[in-house]
Amino acid sequence: MGGRGYHAEMAEHSDPNDLHGIARRMMSEYGFEVDLPPAAAAQLQAITTAASPDVPQVRDLRELPWCSIDNDDSRDLDQLSVAQPQGDGAVKILVAIADVDATVAAGSPIDVHACANTTSVYTAAGTYPMLPERLSTDITCLAEAQDRLGLVIEMSVAPDGTVDGADVYRARVRNRAKLAYDGVAAWLQGLAPPPPRVARLPDMAQQLRVQDHVAQLLKQVRREQGALELTTPEAQAVFEDARLLDLRPDEDNRARELIEYFMIAANEVAADYLERKGSPSLRRVLRQPQRWDRIVELARACGERLPDTPDGHALSAFLLRRRQAAPAQFADVSLAVVKLLGRGEYVVKRPGQPSEGHFGLALSDYTHATAPNRRYPDVITQRLLKAALSGARAPYDEARLRTLAAHCTEQQDNADKVERQVAKAAAALLLQPRVGEQFDAIVTGASPKGTWVRINHPTVEGRVVRGFEGLDVGDAVRVQLTHTDVQRGFIDFAAQKS
């Protein structure tokens, strides 16, 4: 669940008109601090080592076979995992989260900068990290072969996939193997030999097989509870030196699922722990979709029937059937449903107050806690958890939490806009020589503001400027590319009438 590739070297060779310049301009326009403020830079210079692992009353778990699994080029490692099979068939899963708060104190200049941006922004031109790279990729990350402080979320997973016991505590940890999704997935699926780091460590192969097994149990439980299984590959920029070659989508695989389901479970445990400790919490919620009627229409077009009112179980079952019946088209169905579900947001929950829940995950209690190098809500949750652990008062009052929740929601939306805009600029650059060509597309947005479609080769979105009458989200349509504008990120299509 990690960061995407770093292309900061492009800055040295760019002019104001290249993708890097466009990305910086978009970051500024949407209210992000592109450069580290002087006070934060001074604080960074004074930080020379990671927070000492020799902290009293912290468990020493450095001898466990911890590993990280992330993108091939990720360096901002937030979490490690390890499995401990129990005698009764249960498996204890430990997820260690980087203790960013141990290095970046609340209210310090770096923290103020991180709070202003609230998230790392991953663009086709490069990454704009929430924390300075020397922290997020070294001092505050769970780097391989380094002793680090972590916040551990421990879960006992029963043979039926239910979590029947959990705990939260601080510990010293050491990453034994920095692994990548694609290599681990290919090995788990029997398509490749084990990655070198797995082969080198005698207990790591069995570790990963146990973790994979537990993740699949968790997945089955999530499915039974009505969680939505959606495939929405994100286009990643492919460069040769500083030249953009392609935009290729990520693909789901077993290793990504392993991390995904561990993180969902860990975030649920974190929310429940704060509730049990009587602490307020910052929740990630996704409300019931307002455009459920359109989701019903999409199902009807596939020969299926959904209830007239939002029903997560029914939608989950429909998606599973579509994945099996038409796997090649499932990404298009997924994208249409994602657009119609609406956006998630951060809200404050007081202890004992009813929870608004997450419609897509079919969870009533869910927070963000597992990516503190990349998301500020996770730093907030980390501080709340550490206060609850020590019996101290919550470090944020309710009014401050509400302000932070609104700001984090707004900045996440802004980050999405920056990422989309730079992706459009990159796509416009790629498509410039192809004006006049026709493509198969799916409608991804339809409102009085305009109609948008996505094509797959390359994976990009553009606006339908002619022939959009009557089109709605989820419709398949043939379009012709009529115009591109790299600076403005414009990709214009004309719908072809059948």
N, C-alpha and C positions, 0 to 999 in steps of 0.2 A: 504494500500500500504506500508506495514510495514516490520519491521525487523523480523527475525526469532528467534527461541529460543536460549537462552544463556546456554551454557554448560561449562562455565569457570571453574566450580569445577573439571572438568576432569583433569585439568592441575596438580592438586595436587596429582593425583593418576596415572599419566601416566609415561611411559618410552619412550625412543627415538623411539621405534618401534610402538607405538600406533597411533591412528588417530590424536590425538592432536599433537604429534611430527611430523607426516607427514604434517599436516596443517601448522605448523610453518615453516617447511623446504620449503614448496611450496610458502608460503608468501615471504620468504626471496629470493628465487630463482627468483621470478617475480618482485622484486624491491620494496616490501612494507616494511615500518618500522613496525616491529612486536611489539616492545616495545616503550613506550613513552620516547622520549629523555629527558635528565636531565633538560634542560631549560624549556621544556614544563611541566615536573613534578613539577618544582618549581612554575611555574605560576598557575598550577592547585591547589596546596596547598594554594595559596594566595586567591583563589576564594572561598568564604564561603557562599555567598547567590546569589540568582537569581538577574538579573538586576532589579533595582527598577521600579515598575509600575508607580511611581509618576513622569512621564516625561511630561513637558509642551507640549501643543498642541497635545495631544494624546487623542483620544476618550475613554471614559469609557464605555465598553460594558460588564462588568463583570456580570451584572444581566440577560443577555440573557441565554437561555437554551442550552448552548454549549455542545457538546458531541464529543468524539473520538470513532472511530471504527477501530480496528486493529486486528492482530492475537492475539490469547488467551494469549500468553506469551510475547508479545511485550511490551517493556518499554520505547523505544525511540520514544515518541509520537511527531509527527511533525505538525499535523493539527487537527483542530476542525471544526465543521460545525454547522450551524443553518439555519432554514428556517423562513421567514417572509411573509406569504400570504398577497397579496395586494388586494385592493377592486376591481380591474378590471380583476381579474382572474390570474394575473401574480403572481409569487412568487420570492421574493428577497432571494437569497442564499448567505450567508456569509461564506467564508472559512478563518479561522485564521491560520497563519503559524508561527511557533516558531521563535522568533527574536533571532537567534543564534548570529548574528553580534553584538548585544547589550552586549554580554558577551565576545565573542572571536573577538577581534579587528584584522583587517587586518595587517599582518606582525608580529603579536605576536607569541611567540614560539608554542603555541597550533595551531594557524592558519597555521604556516609553516609545522607542522606535518600533519595537515589535508590536506593541499595542496599537500604534497608529496604522500599521499595515495589516496586521492580524493573520496574514497567511503568506506563504511562499507562492509566487506566481510563476507558472510554468508556461512559457511561450515558445513558439516555433523558433524564435531568435535566441533563446537562452533562458536561464532561470534567474529570477529575482528573489533571493532567499529572505525569509522573514528575519532570521538571525544572520549575523555576519558568517560567511563561509568558514572562517577559521574556528568558529564555535560549532556550527551545525554539521560540519564534515570532519571535525576532529575533537575539540575539547568537550563538547556537550553531546556528541554522538556515541553510540555503542560500537566503537571501532573495533576491528578484529585485533585480537591479541593484546587488548588494553584493559586494565582494571578500571571499572566505572561504578558509580553509584546508580542504582536503579530503583524504581518503584515497582514492586512485583505484585501482579494480580494472579492469585492461585485459584484454580477451579478443579473440582473433582467431577469428572464426566463419567456417568454411569454407563454400563454396557448398552443401554437403550438410547444414549445420546443426550440425556438430560443432565443438567448441572445441578448436583444435589449437595454441594458444599462449596464455599468460596471464602477467600480471605484476601487482605491487602496488607502489605508490609514493605519496609525498606530493606535493601540488600546490596551487597557488593557482588558484581557479576563480571564475567569475562567472556567475550565473544570468541568461540572456538573456530567458527567457520563462517565467513562472509560468502553467502551463496546467492545465486541469481534464479529468478523465476523460470526462465526458459530451460536452463540446463537441468534443474531439479525436476521440472515437469516431464521433460523428455525421458529422463531416467525412470521416474515413477511409472510412466506409461509404457515402459519397456522399449522405447524407441532409440535409446542411446545408453552408453556406459555411464556409470556414476561420475559426477563432476570430480575433478582432481581432489578438491578439499574433502569431499565425502569419502573417496577411496583411501585417502591418507589417514583418516581418523577411524580407528577400528569400531567405535560405537556409533558413529554418525549415521550410517546407512540404516541401522535398525531404528535409531531415533526418528529419522524422517519417515520411515514406514509407519511407525506408531502414530506420529503426529498426523500424517495423511489419513490414516484410518479414523482417528478421532474427529478430524475436520469433516470427513464424509458423514459421520454419525451426527455431528452438529448440523450439517447441511440438511439431513433428512428431517430432523426435528424442526428446523426453520421452515422447511417445505410444508410439513404437517400443520404448522401454526399459521400458514397462509402468507409467508414472506414471498415477495415477488422476485423471481429469478429472471433478470434481464441481461441482455447482451448488448452493451453500448460501447464498442471499441472506439477509443480516442485516437485520432490521427497524430502520429509522432513524426517530427521532421527528421529527414535523413540527409546528412551533409557529407560532402567530400571536401575536406579542408573547409573553406568558408562558403562553398557553393551548395545551394539547396538542390537536392536531386529528386526527392519524392516526399509525399506525406503518406505514411503507412499506418494502418490501424493496429493497435495492440490486440492480442487475442487472449480469450480466457483459457486457463489451463489449471491442472490440479494444484500446482504450487501457488498460484494466485488464490485459488479457493482455500487452500490451507491457511494462508495468512488472513484472508477476508473473514472466514468464519471464526478464527481465533480472536480477531480484533472485535468483531460484533459481540461475541460472548464476553470479552474483557470489558468492553464499554458498558454492557448491561450490568455486569458485576459492580463496576465503579459507581454507576448511578444508584444501584440498590444499597451499596455500602454507605454512601453519603446519606441516603434516606434513613437507614437504620441508625446512623450516628446523630440524627437530628440536624443535619447540616443542609443549608440551601444548596442547590446545584444548578448548573447551566445545562439544559437539555437540548438535544437536537431533535426537532420534531418535523414531521411531514403530515399535514392535515389531510383529511379526506378530499379527493379531487373534485374541484368544482365543475370540470368538464366530463363528468362521468357519462353523460349522455352520448358524447362523441366516442368514448371507449366502448360503450354498448353498440354503437353503429359499426365500429371497426370489427368487433366480434361477429356481428350479424353478417358483415361482408365476407367473413371466413366460414359462414355456415354455423356459427355458434350463437348461443344465447346467454346473456348475462342478466342479473337482476336489475331492476329499474333504479335501485339505490346502491351506493358504494358498498362493495362486498369484497374484502381482500382475499378470502378463501376462494371465491368463485373466479376472481381475476387470476390468482395464482394457478389454479387448475387449468384455466384457459391457456395461459402462457406455456405451461408444460406441454399441453397437447399441441400447440402450434410449433414448439421447438421440435417435437417428434415428427409432426406431419410435414413440415416444410422448413428444415434446418437452414437452407440457403437464404430464405427470406426472413429468418427470425430476427436478425439485427434490425431490419426495417420496422418490424412490428414493435420490437423493444423501444426503438427510438421514438416512435409515435406515442407509445404509452408513457414514456418518460416525459415527453413534452406536455402531455395532457395531465400528468400527475401534479404538476406545479413544482414550486421550489421549497426546499427545506428552510428552516429558520432556527435560530437559537432563542430559547425562552428560559425564564427563571422559574424554578419550581421550589416552593417552600415545603418543608417536611409536612406530611399529612395532607397536602393539597392534591386533588385529583390530577393525574398526569394526562397531557394531551396526546402523547404517544407518537409513534412513527408508522404511518400507514404502509409504507413500502417494506419495512422490516417486520411488520406485525408485532411490534414491541411497544409496551406501555412505558417502559423505563429504558432510556437510552441517552448516553452522553457522548462527548468526544474526549478521550483521555489518552489515546495511544500514539499521537504524533506531535509531541510538544516542540520538536525542532521545526515543524512546518506549519502548525496551526496554533494561534493564540488561545482559542477556547480550551485546548488541551493543557496549556500552561495554567490557565485559571483552574481547571479541574484538578490538576496536580497539586496546586497550592491548597485547594479545599480538602483534598484527600490527606495531605500531610498534616494539616491542622487537625482534622478529625482523628488521625492516628495518634497524635500527641495530646489530644484532649484540649487543644487550644481553641479559642474563638475563631470563627471563620474569618479569613483575611479580607473579605469583601462584605459590606452590608448589602441589603436587598436593593436599595436604590442604585448603588454602584454596579451591581450585577445586571440590573435591567438596562442601564446605560451601555454596559459592555456587550450585552446580548444583542441589542439593536445595532451597535457599531460593527460587531463581528458579522452579523447577517448582511449588513450593507456592504462591507468590504469583501465578503465572499462573493456576493453578487457582482461587485465591481471587478474582482479578479477573473470571474468567469467571462465578463465582457471583454476584458483586456485579452485574455487567452483566445477568445473567439475572433476578436478583431485582428490580432496578429496572425492567427491561423488563416483568416481570410486574405490578408496581405500576402502571406506565403503562397496560398492557393492561387491568387491572382497572378503572382509571379510565374508559377508553374504553368498556368493555363493561357498565358499571353499568346503563345504560338498556336493555340487550338481554337481561336475564335472562329465561329461558323460550324464547328462540329456539334453533333447531337449526342445526348446521353440519356440513359434511363435514370430516373430520379424518384424520390419519395418526398412528399410534402411534409415539412417539419414545423411549419408555422403558418397560421392563417388568421389575420385580424385586420381591422381597418387600417393599421399601420403598414400592412404589406403581407405578401405571401412568399415563403422561403421553401427551398427544396435542397435535398442533399443528393450528391452523386457519389459513386464509390471508387472511381479510378481516375484521379486521386480522390480520397475521402474528403469532400469539401461541401460547404453550403453556399448558396447564392440566392439572390432575389429574383422572383419571376416578375418581369416588368411588362410582359405582354401575354395575354391569354390566361390570366390567373382566375378569371371569373368562374365561380362554382367549385374551385379547388378547396380541400380541407385537409387537416392533418391526417396523415396516413395514406392518402391517395397516391397511387403509382401514376407517373406521368412521364412522357418523353419530352425533353427540353433541348433547345438549341442555345449554345453559348453565343451571346451577342456582343459582350463588352467586358473588359477588365480594367481595373484601376488599382495599382499596387498601393499607392500612397493612402488611398481612402478605403482600401480593402473591399472594393466593389467587384462583385461577380454577378453579371446580369444574364438572365436566361429568358427565352420566349418559349412558352408551352406550345407543343405541337398538337393540334387537334387530330383525333383519330377519325 
